[in-house]
Amino acid sequence: MDWTGVRCLVTGGSGFGGRHLVQALSGRAAVVTSLDLRSSPAPGIDGVEHLVGDVRNLDLVASLMARSSIDVVFHLAAQPLVPVSISLPLETLDTNAMGTYVVLEACRRVGVDAMVLASSGAYYGSTSSTEPIDETFSPLPAANLYASSKAAADLALQGYVHTFDLPAAACRFMNTYGPGDCNMSRLVPRALNNLRYDRPYDFGDRDDGTSELDFLYIGDMVAAYTSVAEWLLVGRDAHGRDRSVNPVFNIATGVATPVAEVARLASLAYDGREREPVFRGASRARLVRKLLDARKAAEVLDWRAMTPLEAGLAITMKA
């Protein structure tokens, strides 16, 4: 699809995923507006209008969409930190759930052509399944307030789609990594921080190192956002969108890797040395393994993760 002149709004445009998405859209000649609570614009990206504001402000969001004649909304703004969700549960729920309701309502009132939500594999809650989880899997009790807030946002989108026929879809991601991630509660940026500042290769007590998780490179994440938007935009044409497809997509590699192995690979990518990572979490009696089945994205969107873990870590650790 030719994105030249397509008017895009990216909420959370100064965040980790938002900066990469803004840069990709700008590189494809889209007209991009970024809305974020942060005052600093996305660095090194020319021609992007950066506005400071709160996605929970309906008047602000709706007027911005109308004023800029927005075609496509990418809603990434969120409180993404699990520890913060524990210390500030109401703020997290308000930002992630009510902020999404506001953006959905603004899209409905203004009449945008497509809206894409950054959802999460946390939607599925604390599972004991060792098999890949597909989009029909029902949410189980959440592991934390962050997971609750993302499930609420995801369900809100589904409600708006089915009630108002809103052209919207959700991307459920797992463990995204890449250059520019400053979230030290995540494994890859913590590994880079430890190595860069010559600190002990210690990953704290949240895990014992055996958990097997699905790690997705940020470039593949961005490609998924645009693929979903293109699917929605085609659905607004005379061809007609396939209404039998529920508008939620798992976006993942489909490969689970032990977190201790990811830490070892990150060390090798940094300087060629294989350090032994320290995980001080209590030993688990049962293996924790969580990965998403992304076959639907491949079949409907023609999207697939293209970046092997070693290649993505090599880019990230050298950035």
Secondary structure in CASP SS format (residue, H / E / C, confidence):
PFRMAT SS
TARGET T0000
AUTHOR 0000-0000-0000
METHOD secondary structure of the structure
MODEL  1
M C 1.00
D C 1.00
W C 1.00
T C 1.00
G C 1.00
V C 1.00
R E 1.00
C E 1.00
L E 1.00
V E 1.00
T E 1.00
G C 1.00
G C 1.00
S C 1.00
G C 1.00
F H 1.00
G H 1.00
G H 1.00
R H 1.00
H H 1.00
L H 1.00
V H 1.00
Q H 1.00
A H 1.00
L H 1.00
S H 1.00
G H 1.00
R C 1.00
A C 1.00
A C 1.00
V E 1.00
V E 1.00
T E 1.00
S E 1.00
L E 1.00
D E 1.00
L C 1.00
R C 1.00
S C 1.00
S C 1.00
P C 1.00
A C 1.00
P C 1.00
G C 1.00
I C 1.00
D C 1.00
G C 1.00
V C 1.00
E E 1.00
H E 1.00
L E 1.00
V E 1.00
G C 1.00
D C 1.00
V C 1.00
R C 1.00
N C 1.00
L H 1.00
D H 1.00
L H 1.00
V H 1.00
A H 1.00
S H 1.00
L H 1.00
M H 1.00
A H 1.00
R H 1.00
S C 1.00
S C 1.00
I C 1.00
D C 1.00
V E 1.00
V E 1.00
F E 1.00
H E 1.00
L C 1.00
A C 1.00
A C 1.00
Q C 1.00
P C 1.00
L C 1.00
V H 1.00
P H 1.00
V H 1.00
S H 1.00
I H 1.00
S H 1.00
L C 1.00
P H 1.00
L H 1.00
E H 1.00
T H 1.00
L H 1.00
D H 1.00
T H 1.00
N H 1.00
A H 1.00
M H 1.00
G H 1.00
T H 1.00
Y H 1.00
V H 1.00
V H 1.00
L H 1.00
E H 1.00
A H 1.00
C H 1.00
R H 1.00
R H 1.00
V H 1.00
G C 1.00
V C 1.00
D C 1.00
A E 1.00
M E 1.00
V E 1.00
L E 1.00
A E 1.00
S E 1.00
S E 1.00
G H 1.00
A H 1.00
Y H 1.00
Y H 1.00
G C 1.00
S C 1.00
T C 1.00
S C 1.00
S C 1.00
T C 1.00
E C 1.00
P C 1.00
I E 1.00
D C 1.00
E C 1.00
T C 1.00
F C 1.00
S C 1.00
P C 1.00
L C 1.00
P C 1.00
A C 1.00
A C 1.00
N C 1.00
L H 1.00
Y H 1.00
A H 1.00
S H 1.00
S H 1.00
K H 1.00
A H 1.00
A H 1.00
A H 1.00
D H 1.00
L H 1.00
A H 1.00
L H 1.00
Q H 1.00
G H 1.00
Y H 1.00
V H 1.00
H H 1.00
T H 1.00
F H 1.00
D C 1.00
L C 1.00
P C 1.00
A E 1.00
A E 1.00
A E 1.00
C E 1.00
R E 1.00
F E 1.00
M C 1.00
N C 1.00
T E 1.00
Y E 1.00
G C 1.00
P C 1.00
G C 1.00
D C 1.00
C C 1.00
N C 1.00
M C 1.00
S C 1.00
R C 1.00
L H 1.00
V H 1.00
P H 1.00
R H 1.00
A H 1.00
L H 1.00
N H 1.00
N H 1.00
L H 1.00
R H 1.00
Y C 1.00
D C 1.00
R C 1.00
P C 1.00
Y C 1.00
D E 1.00
F C 1.00
G C 1.00
D C 1.00
R C 1.00
D C 1.00
D C 1.00
G C 1.00
T C 1.00
S C 1.00
E E 1.00
L E 1.00
D C 1.00
F C 1.00
L E 1.00
Y E 1.00
I H 1.00
G H 1.00
D H 1.00
M H 1.00
V H 1.00
A H 1.00
A H 1.00
Y H 1.00
T H 1.00
S H 1.00
V H 1.00
A H 1.00
E H 1.00
W H 1.00
L H 1.00
L H 1.00
V H 1.00
G H 1.00
R C 1.00
D C 1.00
A C 1.00
H C 1.00
G C 1.00
R C 1.00
D C 1.00
R C 1.00
S C 1.00
V C 1.00
N C 1.00
P C 1.00
V E 1.00
F E 1.00
N E 1.00
I E 1.00
A C 1.00
T C 1.00
G C 1.00
V C 1.00
A C 1.00
T E 1.00
P E 1.00
V H 1.00
A H 1.00
E H 1.00
V H 1.00
A H 1.00
R H 1.00
L H 1.00
A H 1.00
S H 1.00
L H 1.00
A H 1.00
Y H 1.00
D H 1.00
G C 1.00
R C 1.00
E C 1.00
R C 1.00
E C 1.00
P C 1.00
V E 1.00
F C 1.00
R C 1.00
G C 1.00
A C 1.00
S C 1.00
R C 1.00
A C 1.00
R C 1.00
L C 1.00
V C 1.00
R E 1.00
K E 1.00
L C 1.00
L E 1.00
D C 1.00
A C 1.00
R H 1.00
K H 1.00
A H 1.00
A H 1.00
E H 1.00
V H 1.00
L H 1.00
D C 1.00
W C 1.00
R C 1.00
A C 1.00
M C 1.00
T C 1.00
P C 1.00
L H 1.00
E H 1.00
A H 1.00
G H 1.00
L H 1.00
A H 1.00
I H 1.00
T H 1.00
M H 1.00
K H 1.00
A C 1.00
END
